[in-house]
Amino acid sequence: MTQTVVSTSFAITPAAYPLTVLEAAGISAVRRCVSLIANAVAGQRWTEWEGASQVEPPSRLVKRPAAIFSRREWVWRVISQMALQDVAYLRMVGGIDDEGIPGSLIPLPSEVISPAGYTDPYGIFPPTAYTLSGVPGTISGEEIIPMRSSFWPGVPMHLQGILRMARNTFMQAWASDIYGARYWQAGGSPVAVISTEQELTDPQAETIANRWRDRRSKGPDYPAVLGKGAKAEDWGADISNSVAIDARREMVVEIANLFGVPARYVNVVPTGNSMTYANINDEALSLERFTLSGFIDPIQDVISDLLPEDRGMLIDMTRLTRPSQEARYRAWAIATGNKPWMMPDEVRHEEGLSPSPEIERMEEARLTAIEAGAEGFAQNANNPQQQPQEKETANA
C-alpha cells in the first residue's frame, strides 16, 4: 500500500480579509491602475471662474488646497483614497478667511478615521462625529467633508470601497503573488507529495513531512534526502504552464475592470481587440470621459462649493486630451485662415507659448494689406469708368 504525505508551507488565513492599502499597493495591477488615474489628474491645471470670466489670480484654495502639501500631492492622496475606498475624508483646518474659505483641506487616511455617534446604516445621512486615531468623538461631523466617487444605495460610505466590496478578486491576485514568490524561492512548486510503498504510522509520516519542510525552508541549494523508496512529487499549480498564465492574465483584467481602466494599460491585450492607429488618438479622451471624470467631478464640486457664490473651479484636462501636433496645427490653420475666428496670439496661448512681437507685426501688416485691397476693390466698384480710361491711356 502506498503512503502519501502532503507537505506545504503556503496558507491563507481569514485575517487577510480585506486587504490593507499596503498589501493592495503591492499588487502590480492595482498599483498601475491607481498610479495611472492619480498621475493623469494630479498634473493638470486648475482654473477659477465667475460665470464666463476666468478669475485671475485664483483663490488660495484653488492654488493650494492644503498648506502642508503641494497641489499635486494633495490630488494624488485624494484620488488614491477614492480609488481604493470610494471616499476621501477632508478635514477643514486653519479657520475661515473673510470670503468664508477654509484655510486648508487635509486628506485623512481611512485607517485613522471612522464614524462615531449616530451612523445611518443606509448611508443617506453623514455621521454626526468621527473617531480619529481610536479616540471616539474626536472630530465633529461639521469639520469633515466626505468626498465620494460612488454612491451605493443601502451601504454606509465607511463600508464602501473596492478593497471590501471586491475583496475576493484582490485576494486572488494577492494569493497568486505569494504563491509565485514561494514557487521561485523554493526552486519549484512549494507544495509537494511524498509517497512510499512502505507502511508508515502517523508519527513516522509527520516526522518525514517535518524534515522535508525544514530542509526546503533553507532554500533550493539544500537538497532533501529520501530513502527506502520514498519519492517526492510536485503538488499544486505550476505557474509556468499556459493555464496558470491565462488565469493570471484574467486576474489582472478583473482588477483593471474594477478601476475602470482599459486592460491594455496594465499590459494585457484583450481578445478580439480591434484598436488601430486611427482611433488610438482618441484613447485619452475616452479615458477622461469614462474613467477620470469619476474622480475629477467630486474634486471640482467640493472646491467649488467652498468658494464664494457664483465662483467655481474647473480642472483643465486639455494637456491630456489634446490631439497630436499635426492635427492641432491643421485646426489652428483653419481657425486663423480665410474666415478666421482666432488670432495668432490666442493660438500661441493655447499651445503654451508666450506672445511673439515679430508674429504680431507680420499679422498687422497682413491685415493692413487686406484692408487696403478691400478699399481698392470698393473704389473700383464705385468708379467703373476709371479702368477703361486707364487702359486707353496705356494703349496710346
C-alpha positions in Angstrom: 0.0 0.0 0.0 1.3 3.5 -0.9 1.5 6.0 1.9 1.2 9.7 1.0 2.4 12.7 2.9 1.5 16.2 1.8 3.9 19.0 2.8 3.2 22.6 2.3 4.4 26.0 3.7 1.7 28.1 2.0 -1.6 29.0 3.6 -4.1 31.9 3.6 -5.7 32.9 6.9 -9.0 34.6 7.3 -7.2 37.6 8.8 -6.1 38.6 5.4 -9.7 39.8 4.6 -9.9 42.6 3.5 -6.6 43.6 2.1 -5.0 46.7 3.6 -3.8 49.6 1.4 -0.2 48.5 1.9 -1.0 45.0 0.7 -3.1 46.1 -2.2 -0.5 48.6 -3.4 1.9 45.7 -3.7 -0.2 44.1 -6.4 1.2 45.3 -9.7 -2.2 45.8 -11.4 -3.6 47.7 -8.5 -0.5 50.0 -8.3 -0.6 50.6 -12.1 -4.3 51.5 -12.1 -4.2 53.8 -9.1 -1.0 55.5 -10.3 -2.4 56.0 -13.8 -5.6 57.7 -12.6 -3.8 59.8 -10.0 -0.9 60.9 -12.3 -3.4 61.7 -15.1 -5.2 64.2 -12.9 -2.6 65.4 -10.4 -0.5 67.3 -13.0 -3.4 69.2 -14.6 -4.0 73.0 -14.3 -6.8 74.3 -12.0 -8.8 77.4 -13.1 -11.3 79.5 -11.2 -14.3 81.0 -13.0 -17.0 83.5 -12.2 -19.7 83.0 -14.8 -18.0 83.0 -18.2 -15.0 85.0 -16.9 -11.8 83.5 -15.6 -10.7 84.8 -12.2 -7.0 85.9 -12.1 -5.3 85.3 -9.8 -7.3 82.3 -8.5 -8.2 81.9 -4.8 -5.8 80.5 -2.3 -7.8 77.3 -2.1 -7.6 76.8 -5.9 -3.8 77.4 -5.8 -3.1 75.1 -2.9 -5.9 73.2 -1.1 -3.7 72.2 1.8 -0.8 74.4 3.0 1.3 71.4 4.1 1.0 69.7 0.7 1.7 70.7 -2.9 -1.4 70.6 -5.0 0.0 67.6 -6.9 0.5 65.6 -3.7 -2.9 66.7 -2.4 -4.6 65.4 -5.6 -2.6 62.2 -5.5 -3.6 61.4 -1.9 -7.3 62.2 -2.5 -7.6 60.3 -5.7 -5.8 57.2 -4.4 -8.1 57.2 -1.4 -11.2 57.5 -3.6 -9.9 54.8 -5.9 -9.4 52.3 -3.1 -12.1 53.3 -0.6 -14.6 55.2 -2.8 -14.4 58.0 -0.2 -11.8 60.5 0.8 -12.2 62.3 4.2 -11.1 66.0 4.1 -10.7 67.8 7.4 -11.1 71.6 7.4 -8.4 73.3 9.4 -6.8 76.8 9.6 -10.0 78.7 10.3 -12.1 80.7 7.8 -11.0 83.8 5.9 -13.1 86.9 5.0 -14.6 85.2 2.0 -15.6 82.1 4.0 -12.9 79.9 2.6 -11.3 77.4 4.9 -7.6 77.6 5.5 -6.7 74.0 4.4 -8.3 70.7 3.5 -6.3 67.9 5.0 -6.9 64.4 3.4 -7.1 61.8 6.2 -6.3 58.1 5.6 -9.3 55.9 6.1 -7.3 53.8 8.5 -7.2 56.6 11.1 -10.8 57.9 10.8 -14.1 56.1 11.3 -17.7 57.2 12.0 -18.8 57.8 15.6 -22.1 58.9 17.2 -25.1 58.2 15.1 -24.3 56.3 11.9 -27.0 55.9 9.3 -27.0 52.2 8.3 -28.3 53.0 4.9 -25.7 55.6 4.1 -28.1 58.5 3.4 -27.1 60.9 6.2 -23.4 61.6 7.1 -22.1 60.7 10.6 -22.5 63.4 13.3 -19.0 62.8 14.6 -15.8 60.9 13.8 -13.3 58.9 15.6 -9.7 59.9 14.9 -6.8 57.5 15.8 -9.0 55.4 18.0 -10.3 58.3 20.2 -14.2 58.3 20.0 -15.9 61.5 19.0 -12.6 63.4 18.4 -13.9 65.4 15.4 -17.3 66.9 14.8 -19.1 66.0 11.6 -19.1 69.6 10.6 -15.3 69.6 10.3 -15.2 66.6 7.8 -16.1 66.7 4.2 -16.5 63.1 2.8 -15.6 63.3 -0.9 -17.2 60.4 -2.6 -16.6 58.9 -6.0 -19.6 56.5 -5.9 -22.9 56.1 -4.1 -24.0 52.5 -3.4 -27.6 52.5 -2.1 -28.0 50.9 1.3 -24.3 50.8 2.0 -22.7 53.2 4.5 -19.9 55.2 3.0 -17.3 53.8 5.5 -18.1 50.3 4.3 -17.8 51.1 0.6 -14.6 50.7 -1.4 -13.5 48.0 -3.7 -11.0 46.7 -1.2 -14.0 45.5 0.8 -16.7 45.0 -1.8 -14.4 43.1 -4.2 -12.0 41.6 -1.7 -12.2 38.1 -3.3 -10.9 39.5 -6.6 -8.0 41.2 -4.8 -7.3 38.2 -2.6 -6.9 36.0 -5.8 -4.2 38.4 -7.1 -2.6 38.7 -3.7 -2.5 34.9 -3.2 -1.1 34.5 -6.7 1.7 36.8 -5.9 2.5 35.0 -2.7 2.4 31.6 -4.4 4.6 32.9 -7.2 7.2 34.2 -4.6 7.2 30.8 -2.8 7.5 29.0 -6.1 10.7 30.7 -7.1 12.1 30.8 -3.6 11.7 27.1 -3.4 13.0 26.5 -6.9 9.7 24.8 -7.9 6.3 24.1 -6.5 6.1 25.0 -2.8 3.6 22.1 -2.3 4.9 18.5 -2.6 3.6 15.0 -2.1 6.0 12.3 -0.6 4.9 8.8 -1.4 6.4 5.4 -0.4 5.3 1.7 -0.7 6.2 1.1 2.9 3.8 1.1 5.8 4.0 4.3 7.8 2.5 5.2 11.1 1.1 8.7 11.7 4.2 9.8 13.8 6.5 8.5 11.1 4.6 10.4 8.3 4.7 13.6 10.4 8.4 13.2 11.0 9.1 12.8 7.3 6.9 15.9 6.5 8.6 18.0 9.1 12.1 17.0 7.9 11.1 17.8 4.3 9.7 21.2 5.3 12.8 22.1 7.4 15.1 21.1 4.5 13.1 23.1 1.9 13.0 26.1 4.1 16.7 26.5 3.8 16.4 27.1 0.0 16.8 25.2 -3.2 20.6 24.8 -2.6 19.9 22.3 0.2 18.7 19.0 -1.3 16.4 16.7 0.6 17.5 13.1 1.0 14.8 10.4 0.7 15.3 6.7 1.3 13.5 3.3 1.3 11.6 4.0 -2.0 10.3 7.4 -0.9 9.5 9.8 -3.8 8.6 13.5 -3.8 6.3 14.9 -6.5 5.1 18.5 -7.1 1.5 19.1 -6.0 -0.5 22.2 -6.9 -0.4 24.8 -9.6 2.5 25.1 -12.0 2.8 28.9 -12.6 4.9 28.3 -15.8 2.2 26.5 -17.8 -0.2 28.2 -20.1 -3.3 27.6 -18.0 -1.7 29.4 -15.0 -0.5 32.2 -17.2 -4.0 32.7 -18.7 -5.5 32.7 -15.2 -3.1 35.3 -14.0 -4.0 37.4 -17.0 -7.7 37.2 -16.2 -7.0 38.3 -12.7 -5.2 41.4 -14.0 -8.1 42.2 -16.4 -10.6 41.9 -13.5 -8.7 44.3 -11.4 -8.5 46.8 -14.3 -12.3 46.5 -14.8 -12.8 47.3 -11.1 -10.9 50.6 -11.6 -12.5 51.3 -15.0 -9.1 51.2 -16.7 -8.7 49.6 -20.1 -6.8 46.3 -19.9 -4.1 47.5 -22.3 -2.9 50.0 -19.7 -1.9 47.0 -17.5 -0.1 45.3 -20.3 -2.9 42.9 -21.2 -4.2 42.8 -24.8 -7.9 41.7 -24.7 -9.0 39.0 -27.1 -10.9 40.4 -30.1 -9.2 43.7 -29.8 -9.6 46.0 -32.8 -7.6 49.0 -31.7 -6.0 50.7 -34.7 -3.9 53.8 -35.2 -6.9 55.6 -36.5 -8.7 55.5 -33.2 -5.9 55.3 -30.7 -5.5 59.1 -30.7 -8.9 59.3 -29.1 -7.9 57.0 -26.3 -7.0 59.8 -23.8 -10.3 61.5 -24.5 -12.2 58.2 -23.8 -10.2 57.7 -20.6 -11.1 61.2 -19.4 -14.8 60.7 -20.2 -15.4 57.3 -18.8 -12.7 56.8 -16.0 -11.1 60.1 -14.8 -14.4 62.1 -14.7 -15.5 59.9 -11.7 -12.6 61.4 -9.8 -12.4 64.9 -11.3 -16.0 65.8 -10.8 -16.1 65.2 -7.0 -12.9 67.4 -6.6 -14.4 70.2 -8.7 -17.7 70.0 -6.7 -16.1 70.2 -3.3 -13.7 73.0 -4.1 -16.5 75.0 -6.0 -18.9 74.7 -3.0 -16.3 76.2 -0.7 -15.6 79.2 -3.0 -17.7 82.4 -2.8 -21.1 82.4 -4.5 -21.1 82.3 -8.4 -17.5 81.1 -8.4 -16.4 77.6 -9.5 -13.2 75.6 -10.1 -12.5 73.6 -13.2 -9.6 71.1 -13.8 -8.3 71.8 -17.3 -7.6 68.4 -18.9 -6.5 69.9 -22.2 -2.9 68.8 -21.8 -4.0 65.2 -21.6 -6.8 65.1 -24.2 -5.4 67.4 -26.9 -4.7 65.7 -30.2 -1.4 65.2 -32.0 0.7 68.1 -33.1 -0.1 67.7 -36.7 -3.9 67.6 -36.0 -3.6 70.7 -33.8 -1.7 72.7 -36.4 -4.3 71.8 -39.1 -7.0 73.0 -36.8 -5.2 76.3 -36.0 -4.6 76.9 -39.7 -8.4 76.7 -40.2 -9.1 78.8 -37.2 -6.8 81.6 -38.5 -7.4 81.1 -42.2 -9.7 82.8 -44.7 -12.6 83.2 -42.3 -10.6 83.4 -39.0 -12.2 83.1 -35.7 -9.0 83.1 -33.7 -5.9 85.4 -33.6 -2.3 84.0 -33.7 -1.7 85.2 -30.2 -4.7 83.2 -29.0 -3.3 80.1 -30.7 0.1 80.6 -29.1 -1.6 80.9 -25.7 -3.4 77.6 -26.3 -0.1 76.0 -27.2 1.6 77.3 -24.0 3.8 79.8 -25.9 4.5 83.4 -25.0 3.4 86.3 -27.3 5.7 86.9 -30.3 6.2 90.6 -31.3 7.5 89.5 -34.7 4.4 87.5 -35.5 2.2 90.3 -34.2 3.9 92.8 -36.6 3.5 90.3 -39.5 -0.2 89.9 -38.7 -0.7 93.6 -38.5 1.0 94.0 -41.9 -1.2 91.3 -43.4 -4.3 92.8 -42.0 -3.3 96.2 -43.3 -2.7 94.8 -46.8 -6.1 93.1 -46.7 -7.8 96.3 -45.7 -6.0 98.2 -48.4 -7.1 95.7 -51.0 -10.6 95.8 -49.8 -10.7 99.6 -50.0 -9.2 99.5 -53.6 -11.8 96.9 -54.6 -14.6 99.2 -53.2 -13.2 102.2 -55.1 -13.1 100.3 -58.4 -16.6 99.1 -57.8 -17.8 102.8 -57.2 -15.9 104.1 -60.4 -16.5 101.6 -63.2 -15.3 104.1 -65.9 -11.9 104.6 -64.4 -10.5 101.2 -65.6 -11.3 101.6 -69.3 -9.8 105.1 -69.4 -6.6 103.8 -67.8 -6.4 101.0 -70.4 -6.9 103.5 -73.3 -4.2 105.7 -72.0 -1.9 102.8 -71.7 -2.6 101.7 -75.3 -1.9 105.2 -76.6 
